[in-house]
């Protein structure tokens, strides 16, 4: 059993992770489980059945007031005016340069009330940024509500059949990127149909004091399909297989939304928002570099930080890379000059002093079937 580190924060489910025999690690100031039965085993459980994650370390902040929507429109890249209560949107907090302060989910709780879900390592930075840019925004109240929620994510094709007996929410009618208020295992909260694994699934928000009750009930309900608790290790390989970007690796304050190939989260029809001038210029003139996906052609696994070469010249570094448990091949992502960011472009990755051939491929590497949804 991993010994706790006193300086790290712990989620309400910390004791459950230790009881399950998790190997713990430091992540974004939190002591979190990295794996229980092994990253590959947990990864395959999510792809073929279901897995349960503790993501209570994520941050939450609420914006409310008559001018909350206008403030959100200025702070984020996507068009929040398209949201109605019950809807969720993937977006970005942007700098004036069109780069990422963070990526986030925006929940529309009411016409003048929004919940933002933030990356754990960025909570303090994000909230300071939001407050700085809402000081003169009119009638807007910004409240850090991170301590009000525990958050568990049930992901995988069996997620609906596991969760449905525990809630009165009709899950078959809950569309992707929608949420509904209701009870789970007798606990009042809300359920969103979102996730970070590329699979169907749900994220359940409940008060921290009730988290163990919900966690245990979901695991018990999933025992028949061998539901596994999963750690951050599998969460990372799953999200990479689905080509979901990770803040701090695939994007940060040096990369613009368009360079990260996320132009679909830009509300071009909005008049003005932080970074809009830079992004409009890049849309018109083209980006100097672009994030691509690649697969290894030779033996070797690309890892974060490995150098990437084009025609023998260093062209960048791997932002994320792994051997994918489900696809059973080594893949990665990297920024390449825009002219070279094309499918089938060959490159080399320096794997511990050895140049290994690779090739640009379309993203995502893995995409689940949505039949029956």
N, C-alpha and C positions, 0 to 999 in steps of 0.2 A: 504494500500500500504506500502511495506517495505521501510524504509528510507535508502538512500544510505550511505555507509561507505566510507569516503573520502580516506582512505589509500588503498583501494582495486582498482585494475584495472577494467576497464569496456570494454566490447566488443562494436563494432560499432552498435550492435542491442540492447544496454541497454535500450534505450528509448522505443523501441517496447515492450520489456518485461514488463516494467512498465505500458505501455498503455494496455497491455493484462491482467493486474492485477496479474502478477506473484508474488509468494512469493520468495524473493531473499535470497541468503545465500553466505557465504564466502567459496570459494573452490580454493585451490592452489594459493592464492593471488588475486583471481578474485571475483567480485561480480556477481554471476550467478543465473539464475532462478532454483529453486528446483522443483516447481510445479505451474500449472495454475489452472486446474479444478480438480486436485487430482491425486495422483500417480497411483491409480488403474485405473481410467478412462483413463489416458494418456497411460498407459501400454496396456490396452485392445484396444485402438485406433490403436496402432502400430501393434498389433497382427492380428487385423481383418480388418483394413483399412490402415491408414497411420498416421504418426506423423512427426513433423518438429522440429529439434533441432538446437540450436545455439551452435556450438563447435569451435567458433573463438578463444577460449582461448588456444587451442592446439598450440604447437610450431612447427616451421618449420626451418630447416637448410639445406643448399645446399652444396654439395661437388662437385667440378669441377676441371678438369685438367687431364693430361695424366696419373697420378698415382691415380686418384680418386677411381677406382675400387679396386686396390690393397689395398688402405687404408681402404675402406669399408669392404673388405674381412677380414682384420685383426681386425677391430673394432666390427664386428657383427657375430652372430652365424650362420646365414643361408648363403647359397651360392648365393651371388649376381651376380655371373657370369652367372647364368641361366636366368637373366633378359634381356629382350630386351626393347627398347623404347616403352612406352605404357603399360608396365607391372608393377605390384605392388607386394611386398613381405612382409609378416609378419616376424619380426625378433627380435633380442635382442641385445642391447649393453651389452657386458659382461665384467666382471672383470677377472683378472688372475685366480680367484678361480672358474670361471664358473657360478658365480651368476649374478644377474641382476643389471646393472646400470639403465636400463629402458627397456621396450619393445616398439616397434616402427613399423611404416610402411615405407618401402623403395620404392620410386617411381623412375623408370628409365626414366629420361627425355631425355637422349641421351647417346651414348656409353661412354662418359666421364663426365656425368653430372647426379647427383642424388639428389632427394629431400627426406629428412627424416622428418616424422611427429612424434612429441614427445609429451609425456604427459605434461600437462600444469604446474604441480607442479615441474617438473624436468628440465625445459628448460635451466636454467642457469647452473645447474650441468652437464647436458648432453653436452652442447656446450663446457664447460671447459674441460670435459673429451675427447671429440673429438679433440679439439685443442691440448691438451697435447699429444695425441697419433698420431698426424699427423705432429708434428713439424719437424720430420726428415723423413717424408714419401715421399719426392720428390715434384713433380709438383701437388700439391693439394691446392685448395683454399677453405676455409670454411667460409661461409657467413650465419649469422643469418637473415633469411628472414621472421621472425614471423610477422613483421609489414606490410608485403606486402599482406597478405591474410586475408580475412574473410572466414569462413567456416560454411556452413549449411548442415545438414544431413537430408535427406528425407528418411524415413524408413517405410516399410510396404508393404503388397501385392499390394496396389493400387499405389505405388510410380511411376512405369513406366507410367501409364496412366495420372497421374498428371503432371509429368515433361515433357513428350514428346511434348505437344503443345507449350512449352516455349523454345525449343531448336531445332537446326538443326541437332544435333548429333543423329544418328540412334540408339536409346537405345536398341532395340531388338538385335542388333549385338554387343553390348558392353558386353563382358563376365565378370564373377566375377573376381575381382582383376585385372581389366584392367581400364585404364582411357582414355579419349579422350578430345582434345582441342575443344573449340567451344563457342557459346554464349548461355546464359540463360537469358531470358527476355531482350535481347538486350545488355547484359553485357558480355564482353569477359572474359573467364576463362577456367577452365577445370572441367570435371565431372568424378568422379571415381565410380565404382560399388563396394563399400565397405560399411562397417558399423560396429556397435558395439551393435547390438540388436538381432542378430539371424535371422533377416528378410532380404528379398531382399530390395535393396535401393541404394541410391546414396549420395555421398558427393560432394558438389559443392564449388570449390575454386574461389573466386572473389576478386577484390580489395576492401579494407575496405569501401571506400567512396560509393561503389555501393551496399553494403550489404542490406540496407533497401529496395532498389528497388527489389532485388531478393527475399528477405524474403516475402515482400508483394505480389509479383506476384505468388509465389508458394502457399501461403495461399489462394489467390483468385482462383487460378486454382483448388485447392483441396476442395473448398467449397462444391461442389456437392457430395463429399463422406465424408463430415464432417471431413476434415483434421484438426487436433489439433496441436497447439504448445505444445511442451513437455519439461519438465525440467530434471534436473539431477537425480531426484528421480526415475522417470520411466526408465531413461537410466540405472540406477544401477540395478533395478529389472529385466529389460529385458536382460541385459548382464549376470546376474547371472543365470537366467533361461536357457540361452544358454551356460552356463559354461565358459564364456569368463573371463579370469583372469583380476584382477584389480591390477595394480602396487601399492605397499604400503600396500596392504592387503593380496593378494594371493601370491605375490612374491616380493622380494626386494633383497638387497645386501647380505642377509643371506641365500637365497635359490637358488640352482642351477637350470639350465634349465631342467635337467632331473628330479630333485625332484619335479618340478612344472608340471611334466608329459607333457612337451613340446618338447620331443625329435625330433619331426618332423620339428622343426625349426633349427636343427643343420645340417650343411653341412659337414658330416663326411668325404667326399672325399677331403676337403680342407686340405692343408698341415699344416698350423699353424694359429691360431687366438687366441685372448685373451680368456683364459679359456679352450683351447682345450685339454691341458694335463689332467686337472682335469676331464673334461667331458668324455674323452676317458677312464680314469681310472674307473669312475663310470659306464660307459657302460660295461666295462669288469668285474668289481667286484660287481656291483649292488649298488643301492643307499641305504642309511641308513633309509630314510623316503620318503614318496611320498604323493602328494596331491590327496585326494579322494573326491568324492561327496557322500553325505548321505541325506536320507530323514528321517524326524521325524516319529516315530511310535506312540508316545504318544502326548498328548496335550502340545503345547509349541512351540515357535518360536526361533530358534537358531540365535544369533546375533554375529557380529564380536567381538572377544575377549572372548566369553564364553568358559569355560574350557570343555575339552573332556576327558572322562574316558574310559579305557579298563579294564575289570575285577576289577573295583573299584579303579584303579590306574590312576592318571592323565597322559594322553598321549599326550596332546597338547591343542590347542585352535582353535576355529572356526575362519577361515580367512574371510569368507563371509557367510551370512545367511539371509533368509527372508521367508515370506509367499508369494508364487508365485501367482500373480493374475490370470494368465491364467491356470496353472496346478492345482491351488487351493490346494496346499499342502506346508508344510514347508520343505525347503531344505537348504543345506549348503555345504561348503567345509572346509576341515581341513587337516593338515599333520598328517599322522599316521606312525608308524614304518613300514618298507617295508613288513615285514611278515604279518602284519595285514591289509595292504592296498589291500584287496581283496573283491570282490562283495559278499554281504550278511553278511559280518562281522558285528556283533552287537556291539554297543558302547552306551555310555550315554553322554548327554550334560547337563551341569549344567545350568538350566534356573532359574536364580534368587534364587539360593539355593535349587532348586528341581531337582533331577536327572531324566531326561526324556530319554526313550529308542529311539535309532535311528539305522539305518542300512545303510551300504555302498551300493551304487547303481552305475550303469554305468553312465558315462558322455557322452554327455550333458544331462541335465534334459529334455530339449526341443530341438527338431530339426525340422525345417520347411521342408515341402515337396518341392522338387525342380522340380516337374513335370512342363513341359511347358517351362523350361529354356534351 
